[in-house]
Amino acid sequence: MKIALISILFLFVLVVGLPYSLRQEDSVSSAVQTYLSLSLRLIGFLLALLTVFLSRSVSDEIANKQILMLMAKPLPRWQFVVGKFLGIVLINTSLLCVSGIGLYTGAKLLARMTPRDEFDAFRIKEEVLTARHAIEVSTPDFTATANDFFQRRLDSGGYSNVIDLIEVNEKQRIAKEIATQWRTILPMQIRTLEFDNVRCERSPDQTIQMKYKPTVWRYPPDEILRCLWVVGNPDKGTPVYYIERRDIIGRFHTFSVPADAVAPDHTLTAQFVNQNPYKGEPQYRNTVSFLPDEPTQALFTVGTFGGNLFRLLMLVACRLVVLTAFAVFMTCLFSFPVACLISFTFLATATMAGYLEDSVLYFDQEGADGIFRMVVGNVYRVAFLIIPRFSRYDGTDLFVDGRNVTLRWVLQGIGVLVVIYSSFIMTAACVMFQRREVSETSV
Amino acid sequence: MKEQQIPVVQTAGLTKIFKDFWRRDRVAAVNDLNLEVRPGQVFGLLGPNGSGKSTTIKMLLGLLYPTRGRIAIFGRPPTDVAVKERIGFLPEESYLYRFLNARETLDLYGRLFRLPAQLREDRIEKLLDMVGLGTEGKRRVGEYSKGMARRIGLAQALINDPEFLILDEPTAGMDPIGMRQIKNVIRELADRGKTILLSSHLLADVEDVCDRVCILYGGRERSSGTIDELLQQDDRTQITTEKLSESTIERVRLFLETKEKKKVIDIAPPTDRLEAVFMRTVEQAQAANIATAGATTGGDLPDFIGTSEPADVIGALVSAADHEIHTHPTEPVAANTIDQKDDASRRKLLAGLTDQPTPGTIDTAPKPKPEVRDKPRSAPVADRSVIDSLLKQDEGNDVE
């Protein structure tokens, strides 16, 4: 009870206090973003902590023997376990609601501070306190070209001195190489980028944002890339917008265009012109490239900030439900210190599962040989089968970036985390608790 | 009717072996125990600490699982949830939720039996009155003394009007008023046809209330039978009279030793049992309205329990018994018996309190100091005719 009260107090201090500490940020939009990011992470962490501590109620009742009186009553054991689980879920949910409301209010209040400039004001509204859907640029299919290239090289005897030629791998390698070339734009060259399925409202009052991160092979003296974007497709009857840009190289940049640039078939065409559009400034002739894991995106608003926050917190709730089930399971079997340690290990592993998996896979390919590698690799493989990957259901980064947390994602989270994982863990907990002797083994 | 034939508890070859971390046998807490408790019996499980009483009870409730052997409660396995509707259980300590008050505690347990709200309310009121916590119902249980917690424990065991009551050391931590009360309640419950299984290492508890006793030691049954079978001493006779003069006592002794050739073991004025003295003192204080933060005496067993029997008859019986104890405290409560089987600590305590020199005490038998106790259940009536005739004979023969 005291733990819950302290947590609520802490959440309150956090939600109310943080905005004031963030005033020194250089722009209001980044202050709001920092606030959202920090408070969301802290809420998640605090509620996870609270969940594990609340699960103590089970092991305490066994240790303090109140369970003896309960289990002498006509109360099926599974009801005791499920009751404890539902109780903690209820507390978590209500705390999440309260902190959600606080977070929303905090962010809205913070956003009412005087913005630094017009750009800052626009960012708050269109890029932070919103829910945007992102469409990545569709990379053309280079398979046919690669096959063609491979065939010609084979015919011309280009592979005559290659001993163990695997056709599939070689074709893939060629396709990758062509794609890299496609992402590279030489000086004075134009690259046409296509976005499909841009299902936004095609009105000149609405905006679409283009987000991209340019890299160059050789930096200009001032490290600024000057380029031109041409958005719109006159062939499909849309207006064409010319946007001249001066961008710092190696960072993400966003610009907005009116949404009527999208064609009626929900495609959007944008052309990147690697040429300085500003008169009187020198042409540095940079070779620009866009990296494959940071593709150019078209973003458009699909929902409100409040709705997005709600969906994000639903995902947090899903993760907490799994943790609750696991913590209750452990306290059904072990004393609190043991159960607490195992639960936190579970939480850490589930949170870092993606990172751990990558490391283990890398380790498997490149690392040490022999028994050790086999044992560690297989232990982790089994662990990854059992442990849910919380990072797959963590939308905080996207949310802070004003990106939409989709309903589909939330439903997927409920399905996988609540329906599959939690019910499996709870079933195991009920079965094990049924088999357990609830009394201390004393004579 | 058919239900009556089924024993309330039946165990066959019940064995519980506690194991250590490596699953090796550590200790056999209960070993090949065969119990049978019939409906309506007050069955006492007796034994020193660690003799397997609590382990047996926990197995009967499905809190521990037997290593070997079988258990049937009302003919069903103890893990059957439905069976627990008919059981009331008082564990060896009351493990209550500290943050609930007495009323909420009883309400919680009432809810677990799915009792309707009105019935719960009614029973809680009556039970709190019964255990003497009617005025303390709003206090958090965490603030209660051990004895008060025990009373709540008893109340919760009765909330479902159980057919079968399991009491694990019911008088532990109780003050003598509470002890007396619990014993009264047990007797009354037995009169109302309840079956009771009682575990204790306090022999007085068991002796006062049980019909049948099983003595455990080292997890095995060592002795069992009815109280009368176990207690009867065929080689002694006891006589109780009004106060006699020293010379008369000497004459009686002489007569017995010369004429009857019988050894006189003890002649002494009957002393009050400490319990009776204590009860009297407390009652006087209560009559004077002296304030206490603790439990008050409490009332009778609520009439919802075992309503098949007319409650007023039992109430009258119990209050009559109380009346006898409370209103004539200076008179012998019942016949005094020599009991050398009582446990050492109790003997020592009583000896300390009764050791003051009293006129007319002649000890011809060696120590241990005989102990005086009341025994209301089987109180023999003092037969004055024997001693009258002795005295007459004496006068006639004129020994002096």
Interface residues (C-beta under 8 A of the other chain):
Chain A: M1 N64 K65 Q66 I67 L68 M69 L70 M71 A72 K73 P74 L75 P76 E437 V438 S439 T441 S442 V443
Chain B: F18 V27 A29 G50 G52 S54 T55 K58 L61 G62 L63 L64 Y65 V81 A82 K84 E85 I87 F89 P91 E93 S94 Y95 L96 Y97 F99 Y109 L112 F113 R114 G153 Q156 I166 G219
